[in-house]
Each structure stands twice: as C-alpha cells, then as structure tokens.
Amino acid sequence: MTDDRANSLGGSPLRRAVQEYRFLLEQGKTVEAVERYYAADVCVFENRELARAGRAKCVAYEREQLAKQPRPPEFRFRRVAVDDFTGAAFLEYVLRFTGDGERPQRLELVAAQTWEKGKIVEERFYYEGVVDEGD
C-alpha cells in the first residue's frame, strides 16, 4: 500500500498498520504480510498451542501452505478492532481455500494480535475446524 493510501485511512499508526496488514491478506499477499508485519521473534498460537515461533518459520510455513493451493486463499473480514493503549488487535474473518482433492474449504476464525513497535509479536488464532464446502 502506498503511503498516501495508508495516510488516507486515518487513525493511529497501529490502526493504519493493522489495516495495511488486512489489505495485504485480502490481496492474497500473505507472505508479504508475514514478512512485513511479523516481528523476528513472533510467536503464533493455534487454539492455545504454540504452532510456530520466529518470523522465518512463519514465512516458510506460509510458503509451504501456498504451494499446496491452486490459487491464493480468500479472506473476508467481518470485524476488526484495535486497542491503541494495549497494542491489541482482533480480526474476525472467513478464510476460503482449496483443500485436499481440490475440495473448497472454509475456516471461520478470530486472530488476536499483540503489536509492539509496528510489528506483531504474538498472534493467536481461535477456530473450531475446517468446513468442507464441496458438493
């Protein structure tokens, strides 16, 4: 996103960073989002379990997941909330992707992020499971 577009979003630097992160995901630029906004020592949790630690591992994981897809996943955001005082951001969204056997899949989740100095230092994904949308 250009600086002009980020500035046009208004709000705090954290709100602009969260919005730019969201726009990258919506554009299918998930690797770029991770490279740009994850801190070097980020910790990522999935349903309370540590899934990945460190930006390099997160980038490698994202590339591995994308390599399995015929096209980038689709993100549809429902709600986004930012608390400038605590550096917290909450993103609720639906993620659509192609699963095994070219089956369309849907995952509804919430990402709870902790931001420091313009970077995500912790991200926690909460979800119940993947829904097969085929047939």
N, CA and C atoms as an extended XYZ file, in Angstrom:
405
Properties=species:S:1:pos:R:3:atomname:S:1:resname:S:1:resid:I:1 pbc="F F F"
N         0.852       -1.165        0.000 N   MET     1
C         0.000        0.000        0.000 CA  MET     1
C         0.896        1.226        0.000 C   MET     1
N         0.504        2.221       -0.727 N   THR     2
C         1.300        3.441       -0.783 CA  THR     2
C         1.133        4.213        0.511 C   THR     2
N         2.093        5.117        0.779 N   ASP     3
C         1.983        5.947        1.975 CA  ASP     3
C         0.730        6.804        1.919 C   ASP     3
N         0.364        7.291        0.719 N   ASP     4
C        -0.845        8.101        0.587 CA  ASP     4
C        -2.073        7.319        1.012 C   ASP     4
N        -2.157        6.061        0.573 N   ARG     5
C        -3.321        5.243        0.933 CA  ARG     5
C        -3.339        4.979        2.435 C   ARG     5
N        -2.187        4.664        3.012 N   ALA     6
C        -2.121        4.424        4.457 CA  ALA     6
C        -2.520        5.679        5.217 C   ALA     6
N        -2.031        6.832        4.784 N   ASN     7
C        -2.368        8.082        5.455 CA  ASN     7
C        -3.843        8.413        5.314 C   ASN     7
N        -4.453        8.028        4.193 N   SER     8
C        -5.867        8.324        3.979 CA  SER     8
C        -6.766        7.495        4.893 C   SER     8
N        -6.236        6.427        5.485 N   LEU     9
C        -7.033        5.588        6.367 CA  LEU     9
C        -7.354        6.299        7.676 C   LEU     9
N        -6.520        7.242        8.057 N   GLY    10
C        -6.741        7.963        9.296 CA  GLY    10
C        -6.420        7.097       10.503 C   GLY    10
N        -6.566        7.696       11.673 N   GLY    11
C        -6.343        6.949       12.898 CA  GLY    11
C        -4.879        6.880       13.285 C   GLY    11
N        -4.630        6.068       14.260 N   SER    12
C        -3.294        5.926       14.830 CA  SER    12
C        -2.379        5.120       13.918 C   SER    12
N        -1.082        5.181       14.164 N   PRO    13
C        -0.157        4.336       13.399 CA  PRO    13
C        -0.504        2.843       13.523 C   PRO    13
N        -0.940        2.405       14.702 N   LEU    14
C        -1.314        0.997       14.871 CA  LEU    14
C        -2.521        0.658       14.014 C   LEU    14
N        -3.522        1.501       14.013 N   ARG    15
C        -4.714        1.258       13.188 CA  ARG    15
C        -4.349        1.194       11.703 C   ARG    15
N        -3.469        2.072       11.272 N   ARG    16
C        -3.043        2.053        9.867 CA  ARG    16
C        -2.270        0.778        9.552 C   ARG    16
N        -1.414        0.327       10.481 N   ALA    17
C        -0.642       -0.902       10.258 CA  ALA    17
C        -1.570       -2.118       10.186 C   ALA    17
N        -2.530       -2.189       11.079 N   VAL    18
C        -3.485       -3.304       11.074 CA  VAL    18
C        -4.280       -3.282        9.772 C   VAL    18
N        -4.693       -2.106        9.333 N   GLN    19
C        -5.456       -2.004        8.091 CA  GLN    19
C        -4.608       -2.417        6.885 C   GLN    19
N        -3.349       -2.024        6.871 N   GLU    20
C        -2.480       -2.419        5.763 CA  GLU    20
C        -2.240       -3.929        5.779 C   GLU    20
N        -2.041       -4.494        6.943 N   TYR    21
C        -1.894       -5.945        7.091 CA  TYR    21
C        -3.127       -6.639        6.513 C   TYR    21
N        -4.296       -6.147        6.873 N   ARG    22
C        -5.551       -6.704        6.362 CA  ARG    22
C        -5.614       -6.605        4.836 C   ARG    22
N        -5.272       -5.457        4.281 N   PHE    23
C        -5.309       -5.280        2.827 CA  PHE    23
C        -4.374       -6.260        2.126 C   PHE    23
N        -3.191       -6.497        2.683 N   LEU    24
C        -2.277       -7.469        2.078 CA  LEU    24
C        -2.898       -8.856        2.051 C   LEU    24
N        -3.537       -9.262        3.137 N   LEU    25
C        -4.201      -10.563        3.172 CA  LEU    25
C        -5.306      -10.625        2.128 C   LEU    25
N        -6.107       -9.581        2.047 N   GLU    26
C        -7.217       -9.555        1.089 CA  GLU    26
C        -6.722       -9.620       -0.356 C   GLU    26
N        -5.521       -9.120       -0.607 N   GLN    27
C        -4.943       -9.143       -1.946 CA  GLN    27
C        -4.213      -10.453       -2.235 C   GLN    27
N        -4.221      -11.388       -1.286 N   GLY    28
C        -3.537      -12.661       -1.477 CA  GLY    28
C        -2.041      -12.585       -1.242 C   GLY    28
N        -1.582      -11.503       -0.658 N   LYS    29
C        -0.148      -11.299       -0.404 CA  LYS    29
C         0.194      -11.699        1.027 C   LYS    29
N        -0.092      -12.945        1.350 N   THR    30
C         0.078      -13.404        2.725 CA  THR    30
C         1.545      -13.491        3.143 C   THR    30
N         2.407      -13.918        2.235 N   VAL    31
C         3.837      -13.987        2.571 CA  VAL    31
C         4.368      -12.584        2.835 C   VAL    31
N         3.989      -11.642        1.990 N   GLU    32
C         4.428      -10.257        2.187 CA  GLU    32
C         3.919       -9.713        3.519 C   GLU    32
N         2.681      -10.040        3.885 N   ALA    33
C         2.126       -9.589        5.164 CA  ALA    33
C         2.951      -10.123        6.337 C   ALA    33
N         3.318      -11.392        6.285 N   VAL    34
C         4.116      -12.001        7.347 CA  VAL    34
C         5.509      -11.381        7.378 C   VAL    34
N         6.133      -11.255        6.223 N   GLU    35
C         7.486      -10.675        6.167 CA  GLU    35
C         7.500       -9.241        6.688 C   GLU    35
N         6.494       -8.480        6.345 N   ARG    36
C         6.477       -7.062        6.696 CA  ARG    36
C         6.048       -6.804        8.133 C   ARG    36
N         5.094       -7.585        8.651 N   TYR    37
C         4.486       -7.222        9.926 CA  TYR    37
C         4.764       -8.157       11.093 C   TYR    37
N         5.331       -9.312       10.871 N   TYR    38
C         5.685      -10.173       12.000 CA  TYR    38
C         7.050       -9.746       12.537 C   TYR    38
N         7.174       -9.681       13.847 N   ALA    39
C         8.460       -9.417       14.486 CA  ALA    39
C         9.368      -10.635       14.287 C   ALA    39
N        10.657      -10.426       14.355 N   ALA    40
C        11.615      -11.525       14.153 CA  ALA    40
C        11.376      -12.672       15.125 C   ALA    40
N        10.934      -12.344       16.345 N   ASP    41
C        10.738      -13.369       17.371 CA  ASP    41
C         9.255      -13.641       17.663 C   ASP    41
N         8.395      -13.434       16.677 N   VAL    42
C         6.962      -13.633       16.841 CA  VAL    42
C         6.636      -15.058       17.301 C   VAL    42
N         5.580      -15.173       18.088 N   CYS    43
C         5.046      -16.483       18.480 CA  CYS    43
C         3.615      -16.568       17.974 C   CYS    43
N         3.302      -17.658       17.278 N   VAL    44
C         1.971      -17.869       16.708 CA  VAL    44
C         1.358      -19.102       17.362 C   VAL    44
N         0.157      -18.913       17.869 N   PHE    45
C        -0.569      -19.986       18.539 CA  PHE    45
C        -1.807      -20.334       17.728 C   PHE    45
N        -2.167      -21.604       17.718 N   GLU    46
C        -3.421      -22.053       17.137 CA  GLU    46
C        -4.171      -22.788       18.230 C   GLU    46
N        -5.324      -22.224       18.611 N   ASN    47
C        -6.142      -22.794       19.671 CA  ASN    47
C        -5.319      -23.132       20.918 C   ASN    47
N        -4.587      -22.156       21.376 N   ARG    48
C        -3.814      -22.195       22.629 CA  ARG    48
C        -2.524      -23.005       22.568 C   ARG    48
N        -2.210      -23.590       21.431 N   GLU    49
C        -0.977      -24.364       21.277 CA  GLU    49
C         0.020      -23.566       20.445 C   GLU    49
N         1.270      -23.498       20.897 N   LEU    50
C         2.295      -22.830       20.106 CA  LEU    50
C         2.476      -23.589       18.801 C   LEU    50
N         2.229      -22.918       17.687 N   ALA    51
C         2.316      -23.555       16.374 CA  ALA    51
C         3.625      -23.226       15.671 C   ALA    51
N         4.084      -21.979       15.808 N   ARG    52
C         5.308      -21.538       15.141 CA  ARG    52
C         5.937      -20.424       15.966 C   ARG    52
N         7.260      -20.381       15.961 N   ALA    53
C         7.975      -19.310       16.642 CA  ALA    53
C         9.043      -18.769       15.704 C   ALA    53
N         9.045      -17.461       15.549 N   GLY    54
C        10.021      -16.807       14.686 CA  GLY    54
C         9.453      -16.511       13.302 C   GLY    54
N         9.766      -15.315       12.819 N   ARG    55
C         9.269      -14.896       11.504 CA  ARG    55
C         9.721      -15.840       10.402 C   ARG    55
N        10.958      -16.296       10.425 N   ALA    56
C        11.464      -17.181        9.369 CA  ALA    56
C        10.630      -18.453        9.274 C   ALA    56
N        10.286      -19.044       10.404 N   LYS    57
C         9.456      -20.252       10.390 CA  LYS    57
C         8.049      -19.943        9.895 C   LYS    57
N         7.537      -18.780       10.245 N   CYS    58
C         6.198      -18.390        9.803 CA  CYS    58
C         6.165      -18.159        8.292 C   CYS    58
N         7.204      -17.530        7.763 N   VAL    59
C         7.288      -17.315        6.310 CA  VAL    59
C         7.384      -18.665        5.597 C   VAL    59
N         8.229      -19.549        6.095 N   ALA    60
C         8.381      -20.874        5.480 CA  ALA    60
C         7.055      -21.634        5.517 C   ALA    60
N         6.350      -21.564        6.634 N   TYR    61
C         5.052      -22.237        6.760 CA  TYR    61
C         4.060      -21.662        5.750 C   TYR    61
N         4.017      -20.351        5.632 N   GLU    62
C         3.077      -19.708        4.709 CA  GLU    62
C         3.381      -20.105        3.264 C   GLU    62
N         4.651      -20.110        2.908 N   ARG    63
C         5.029      -20.524        1.551 CA  ARG    63
C         4.648      -21.981        1.288 C   ARG    63
N         4.854      -22.824        2.279 N   GLU    64
C         4.502      -24.252        2.159 CA  GLU    64
C         2.992      -24.420        1.945 C   GLU    64
N         2.198      -23.676        2.702 N   GLN    65
C         0.740      -23.765        2.564 CA  GLN    65
C         0.293      -23.240        1.198 C   GLN    65
N         0.877      -22.145        0.747 N   LEU    66
C         0.506      -21.582       -0.551 CA  LEU    66
C         0.883      -22.511       -1.699 C   LEU    66
N         1.980      -23.240       -1.555 N   ALA    67
C         2.422      -24.162       -2.609 CA  ALA    67
C         1.410      -25.282       -2.825 C   ALA    67
N         0.591      -25.570       -1.832 N   LYS    68
C        -0.423      -26.612       -1.933 CA  LYS    68
C        -1.705      -26.112       -2.611 C   LYS    68
N        -1.795      -24.805       -2.826 N   GLN    69
C        -3.021      -24.192       -3.327 CA  GLN    69
C        -2.930      -23.867       -4.813 C   GLN    69
N        -4.015      -24.098       -5.555 N   PRO    70
C        -4.019      -23.692       -6.961 CA  PRO    70
C        -4.140      -22.174       -7.112 C   PRO    70
N        -4.614      -21.490       -6.073 N   ARG    71
C        -4.734      -20.030       -6.073 CA  ARG    71
C        -4.648      -19.554       -4.615 C   ARG    71
N        -4.361      -18.281       -4.426 N   PRO    72
C        -4.261      -17.776       -3.046 CA  PRO    72
C        -5.580      -17.920       -2.293 C   PRO    72
N        -5.513      -18.058       -0.972 N   PRO    73
C        -6.735      -18.134       -0.180 CA  PRO    73
C        -7.485      -16.800       -0.240 C   PRO    73
N        -8.774      -16.875        0.051 N   GLU    74
C        -9.627      -15.678        0.046 CA  GLU    74
C        -9.975      -15.316        1.483 C   GLU    74
N        -9.740      -14.064        1.843 N   PHE    75
C       -10.057      -13.560        3.179 CA  PHE    75
C       -11.271      -12.645        3.088 C   PHE    75
N       -12.246      -12.876        3.949 N   ARG    76
C       -13.388      -11.974        4.058 CA  ARG    76
C       -13.500      -11.563        5.520 C   ARG    76
N       -13.154      -10.317        5.788 N   PHE    77
C       -13.158       -9.819        7.160 CA  PHE    77
C       -14.558       -9.408        7.582 C   PHE    77
N       -14.910       -9.792        8.794 N   ARG    78
C       -16.208       -9.429        9.370 CA  ARG    78
C       -16.065       -8.242       10.309 C   ARG    78
N       -15.081       -8.336       11.204 N   ARG    79
C       -14.866       -7.279       12.192 CA  ARG    79
C       -13.375       -7.131       12.466 C   ARG    79
N       -12.975       -5.904       12.723 N   VAL    80
C       -11.607       -5.611       13.128 CA  VAL    80
C       -11.688       -4.589       14.262 C   VAL    80
N       -10.978       -4.852       15.347 N   ALA    81
C       -10.942       -3.935       16.481 CA  ALA    81
C        -9.493       -3.722       16.889 C   ALA    81
N        -9.175       -2.492       17.244 N   VAL    82
C        -7.813       -2.129       17.633 CA  VAL    82
C        -7.859       -1.363       18.941 C   VAL    82
N        -6.998       -1.738       19.884 N   ASP    83
C        -6.859       -1.029       21.152 CA  ASP    83
C        -5.466       -0.402       21.169 C   ASP    83
N        -5.414        0.877       20.894 N   ASP    84
C        -4.129        1.574       20.827 CA  ASP    84
C        -3.378        1.539       22.154 C   ASP    84
N        -4.102        1.579       23.251 N   PHE    85
C        -3.471        1.628       24.563 CA  PHE    85
C        -2.689        0.354       24.868 C   PHE    85
N        -3.258       -0.823       24.539 N   THR    86
C        -2.598       -2.091       24.857 CA  THR    86
C        -1.833       -2.689       23.683 C   THR    86
N        -2.024       -2.132       22.476 N   GLY    87
C        -1.373       -2.699       21.298 CA  GLY    87
C        -2.033       -3.974       20.809 C   GLY    87
N        -3.310       -4.144       21.160 N   ALA    88
C        -4.036       -5.346       20.765 CA  ALA    88
C        -4.888       -5.072       19.528 C   ALA    88
N        -4.990       -6.088       18.678 N   ALA    89
C        -5.888       -6.043       17.527 CA  ALA    89
C        -6.602       -7.382       17.442 C   ALA    89
N        -7.863       -7.319       17.054 N   PHE    90
C        -8.682       -8.516       16.900 CA  PHE    90
C        -9.288       -8.498       15.512 C   PHE    90
N        -9.081       -9.578       14.756 N   LEU    91
C        -9.596       -9.676       13.402 CA  LEU    91
C       -10.451      -10.931       13.302 C   LEU    91
N       -11.722      -10.746       12.977 N   GLU    92
C       -12.613      -11.883       12.766 CA  GLU    92
C       -12.823      -12.000       11.268 C   GLU    92
N       -12.611      -13.203       10.737 N   TYR    93
C       -12.753      -13.355        9.294 CA  TYR    93
C       -13.052      -14.790        8.886 C   TYR    93
N       -13.438      -14.909        7.620 N   VAL    94
C       -13.665      -16.199        6.989 CA  VAL    94
C       -12.546      -16.391        5.981 C   VAL    94
N       -11.921      -17.546        6.033 N   LEU    95
C       -10.835      -17.893        5.126 CA  LEU    95
C       -11.315      -19.036        4.244 C   LEU    95
N       -11.273      -18.821        2.936 N   ARG    96
C       -11.641      -19.869        1.973 CA  ARG    96
C       -10.389      -20.275        1.203 C   ARG    96
N       -10.225      -21.584        1.039 N   PHE    97
C        -9.054      -22.113        0.349 CA  PHE    97
C        -9.407      -23.455       -0.254 C   PHE    97
N        -8.486      -23.998       -1.031 N   THR    98
C        -8.695      -25.298       -1.660 CA  THR    98
C        -7.956      -26.349       -0.848 C   THR    98
N        -8.679      -27.381       -0.427 N   GLY    99
C        -8.093      -28.428        0.392 CA  GLY    99
C        -7.686      -29.634       -0.441 C   GLY    99
N        -7.430      -30.727        0.252 N   ASP   100
C        -7.053      -31.978       -0.406 CA  ASP   100
C        -8.108      -32.361       -1.441 C   ASP   100
N        -7.660      -32.904       -2.545 N   GLY   101
C        -8.570      -33.332       -3.591 CA  GLY   101
C        -9.297      -32.186       -4.259 C   GLY   101
N        -8.685      -30.977       -4.180 N   GLU   102
C        -9.281      -29.777       -4.801 CA  GLU   102
C       -10.638      -29.420       -4.206 C   GLU   102
N       -10.853      -29.801       -2.938 N   ARG   103
C       -12.123      -29.525       -2.270 CA  ARG   103
C       -12.129      -28.095       -1.726 C   ARG   103
N       -13.201      -27.325       -1.979 N   PRO   104
C       -13.299      -25.988       -1.396 CA  PRO   104
C       -13.520      -26.092        0.118 C   PRO   104
N       -12.751      -25.328        0.869 N   GLN   105
C       -12.787      -25.378        2.332 CA  GLN   105
C       -13.040      -23.973        2.885 C   GLN   105
N       -13.623      -23.934        4.089 N   ARG   106
C       -13.871      -22.671        4.779 CA  ARG   106
C       -13.448      -22.812        6.229 C   ARG   106
N       -12.803      -21.763        6.724 N   LEU   107
C       -12.410      -21.717        8.126 CA  LEU   107
C       -12.836      -20.358        8.668 C   LEU   107
N       -13.622      -20.364        9.732 N   GLU   108
C       -14.023      -19.127       10.390 CA  GLU   108
C       -13.170      -18.992       11.638 C   GLU   108
N       -12.505      -17.840       11.774 N   LEU   109
C       -11.577      -17.701       12.881 CA  LEU   109
C       -11.460      -16.279       13.383 C   LEU   109
N       -10.850      -16.173       14.543 N   VAL   110
C       -10.502      -14.895       15.141 CA  VAL   110
C        -8.997      -14.911       15.371 C   VAL   110
N        -8.345      -13.837       14.976 N   ALA   111
C        -6.926      -13.659       15.248 CA  ALA   111
C        -6.792      -12.561       16.299 C   ALA   111
N        -6.180      -12.890       17.419 N   ALA   112
C        -5.894      -11.925       18.475 CA  ALA   112
C        -4.403      -11.615       18.399 C   ALA   112
N        -4.096      -10.360       18.091 N   GLN   113
C        -2.709       -9.962       17.859 CA  GLN   113
C        -2.222       -9.017       18.951 C   GLN   113
N        -0.945       -9.135       19.272 N   THR   114
C        -0.265       -8.179       20.134 CA  THR   114
C         0.798       -7.496       19.289 C   THR   114
N         0.714       -6.176       19.206 N   TRP   115
C         1.633       -5.376       18.397 CA  TRP   115
C         2.569       -4.579       19.300 C   TRP   115
N         3.843       -4.500       18.887 N   GLU   116
C         4.837       -3.645       19.545 CA  GLU   116
C         5.715       -3.034       18.473 C   GLU   116
N         5.872       -1.725       18.505 N   LYS   117
C         6.747       -1.006       17.573 CA  LYS   117
C         6.436       -1.342       16.112 C   LYS   117
N         5.141       -1.411       15.789 N   GLY   118
C         4.714       -1.635       14.418 CA  GLY   118
C         4.801       -3.064       13.921 C   GLY   118
N         5.056       -4.012       14.810 N   LYS   119
C         5.183       -5.424       14.436 CA  LYS   119
C         4.299       -6.292       15.332 C   LYS   119
N         3.854       -7.400       14.770 N   ILE   120
C         3.084       -8.382       15.544 CA  ILE   120
C         4.090       -9.252       16.295 C   ILE   120
N         4.004       -9.257       17.613 N   VAL   121
C         4.916      -10.066       18.427 CA  VAL   121
C         4.258      -11.370       18.867 C   VAL   121
N         2.915      -11.371       18.843 N   GLU   122
C         2.177      -12.591       19.162 CA  GLU   122
C         0.862      -12.572       18.396 C   GLU   122
N         0.529      -13.734       17.821 N   GLU   123
C        -0.760      -13.873       17.154 CA  GLU   123
C        -1.367      -15.192       17.591 C   GLU   123
N        -2.619      -15.108       18.022 N   ARG   124
C        -3.343      -16.295       18.483 CA  ARG   124
C        -4.569      -16.472       17.605 C   ARG   124
N        -4.630      -17.637       16.942 N   PHE   125
C        -5.773      -17.964       16.100 CA  PHE   125
C        -6.710      -18.870       16.883 C   PHE   125
N        -7.998      -18.516       16.872 N   TYR   126
C        -9.021      -19.333       17.525 CA  TYR   126
C       -10.040      -19.758       16.475 C   TYR   126
N       -10.274      -21.052       16.382 N   TYR   127
C       -11.222      -21.602       15.417 CA  TYR   127
C       -11.648      -22.991       15.870 C   TYR   127
N       -12.769      -23.469       15.290 N   GLU   128
C       -13.283      -24.789       15.661 CA  GLU   128
C       -12.904      -25.871       14.672 C   GLU   128
N       -12.801      -25.550       13.411 N   GLY   129
C       -12.447      -26.565       12.437 CA  GLY   129
C       -12.795      -26.127       11.033 C   GLY   129
N       -12.280      -26.864       10.085 N   VAL   130
C       -12.476      -26.563        8.679 CA  VAL   130
C       -13.807      -27.153        8.218 C   VAL   130
N       -14.525      -26.391        7.409 N   VAL   131
C       -15.786      -26.846        6.833 CA  VAL   131
C       -15.566      -27.138        5.364 C   VAL   131
N       -15.916      -28.344        4.938 N   ASP   132
C       -15.822      -28.725        3.531 CA  ASP   132
C       -17.035      -28.153        2.816 C   ASP   132
N       -16.810      -27.284        1.836 N   GLU   133
C       -17.906      -26.647        1.109 CA  GLU   133
C       -18.191      -27.304       -0.236 C   GLU   133
N       -17.557      -28.436       -0.494 N   GLY   134
C       -17.762      -29.140       -1.756 CA  GLY   134
C       -19.096      -29.868       -1.781 C   GLY   134
N       -19.590      -30.080       -2.987 N   ASP   135
C       -20.860      -30.789       -3.233 CA  ASP   135
C       -21.949      -30.208       -2.401 C   ASP   135
